[in-house]
């Protein structure tokens, strides 16, 4: 925890005093007060995050972190681990869902190898920041050492800083890693906290038997590592993942730059949870894009009192939910910036 | 009803036999089966509507119909009727919410005077198809004659045909008309059917007293016109609105051209309900964009067994929900068209 202090100390709380002026502007636009609902809330949050009543929109970027999981050896996923590098190659050639959606929404995509077991030879266009060739099997010990977790967090912070310097104004998270709903559920169970069964789902599509086995594996992982679950950082190291720590770092780094972050699905939410537990003010910098069909995600939102923007039964990750939600967030900011006021348009007010 | 026969007879049922091939293609894309949830369903619907397994995307258009309501004289709205023409001018000058969102999503916008009381002099860019200068007060007799309702429906059919000829591939509905939640609730109560109180809400923002008054006015309207509520067409004429009949016509005309229609909020849903009651196959051509914060809309969806794409607490109309949903529908079609398959990308399948 101590070694994260400079990163955490850089995160300012948002200045809520701006809210009155922001809401007054929204109420003066040619529509009944509050009638654009969530779009107005998104615009207000965007203003608060960026600390202005005259928000600007610029370029968007999604950073998708790929990593492997030692715990996949326990048979917790419907797919073999070889799919992680295969999907990385697929993303680099533009054939994955996130490529299609990023292009559709007009988002720049970065794919980062932060911990894929495969060397990914010849993968051009990949950002190579491998901390370790996959985590260790958390069901028999910690997934990462604290040193490795710090390194993975720093990769995320670096990429957030690079985004801020590149003029990105909306940053999205994404993940790829066979087996990664398993550490995500472990993190949720430990950090919400709640029972493992509540936050464990079918991931890419396992049957009842394997789901029961997955719950047992997560429970064992939490037990084996129980002495390491005393604070959110060591919990992230013990039962997290390299891509999850990378996303956590991206979020922390973005908040330090007052850069709004759009959190993708269940895996990204587990990373966001770790970030929020590490630093209270982080929460105000986050947009939660969608509610995943992965069972634990609804519990996550309920327990944290958060409401996602979209609910489209998606459960793919990669940043796909973040991409779609970015369009809605930008719609809100444009409403704020571009609509006429009652005065300017000569429209009568409420009777 | 008889006079609508040519319009209704032109609507073909969709050919569900294509569904197996559509789903097989979706299942072969590099993602776990079904993991893009609603996006996959939207793509499948788009294919079925257009009758192809190789769907094309083209231009998008929203048609926003404006009309006034005689029943507004009963004090059912928070805003005076003069706001209808004021907002039409605002839309024409680009200052309304729908202008901002249409531009954001890349949608062409048509604003149609189908029944505004004001002559709208000098309003350039407006499509002038005024059937009548506002409806009559439905709380003391029918809102429109059947002849007027037919004319209004034909305006919508004409605009759907024009859209098809202009190469539009996704057509959205929109409305503007002070007082129009009142006839919309009356239509829902009569055509779902259900109690007036269940489907009546605060519209642009009325208080408890006025809400109670609004319910009474709607109940009186249904009573006064009870002899005219025997079929969906005469119901639409008696307790509907000119813009509602126009939207109903747009939907019927679009279905006749196998053109997918994105239904906006509560008012558009009331029009869609009339269209679905007039012709069973119409339902398959519709995408329901969002769940409005207007109280009756959730009941509408529940009773009809429909699920909207978005739920953003919006209650503005104009086509604002349709615009946002169009982006999600296109995302689904692009997923279908542009993603790699397991074979082409060399990705392993489920174990």
Interface residues (C-beta under 8 A of the other chain):
Chain A: X29 X30 X31 X32 X33 X34 X35 X36 X37 X38 X39 X78 X79 X80 X82 X83 X86 X87 X89 X90 X93 X95 X96 X97 X99 X100 X101 X103 X104 X105 X204 X205 X293 X309 X310 X311 X312 X313 X314 X315 X316 X320 X324 X327 X328 X330 X331 X334 X335 X338 X339 X340 X344 X345 X346 X347 X348 X349 X350 X351
Chain B: X29 X30 X31 X32 X33 X34 X35 X36 X37 X38 X39 X78 X79 X80 X82 X83 X86 X87 X89 X90 X93 X95 X96 X97 X99 X100 X101 X103 X104 X105 X204 X205 X293 X309 X310 X311 X312 X313 X314 X315 X316 X320 X324 X327 X328 X330 X331 X334 X335 X338 X339 X340 X344 X345 X346 X347 X348 X349 X350 X351
